[in-house]
Amino acid sequence: MRKIIDVQDDLIPKLKLIAAIENSSVKKVIEEAVAFYIDYKRENRLQQLSAEQKEDLAFMFLLKDIEVTETITKEELFNS
């Protein structure tokens, strides 16, 4: 997906230098920086969750992977 973004003029030479050092393109450097920032924020947010919130999140991920083709009755669920 193509998006036009405004980059501060003083950052462009720095991005070009980083790209040259890493033998990459400015576009790739920006993409990697954005991906790093998203991962950092996600990790930071996970660390701020309480233990109960982490359990809820893990339970949600488990429920997401469950096959919904098999059903059980309410009695079977609560008598287990």
Buried (B, 14 or more C-beta within 10 A) or exposed (E): EEEEEEEEEEEEEEBEEBBEEEEEEBEEBBEEEEEEEEEEEEEEEEEEEEEEEEEEEEEEEEEEEEEEEEEEEEEEEEEE
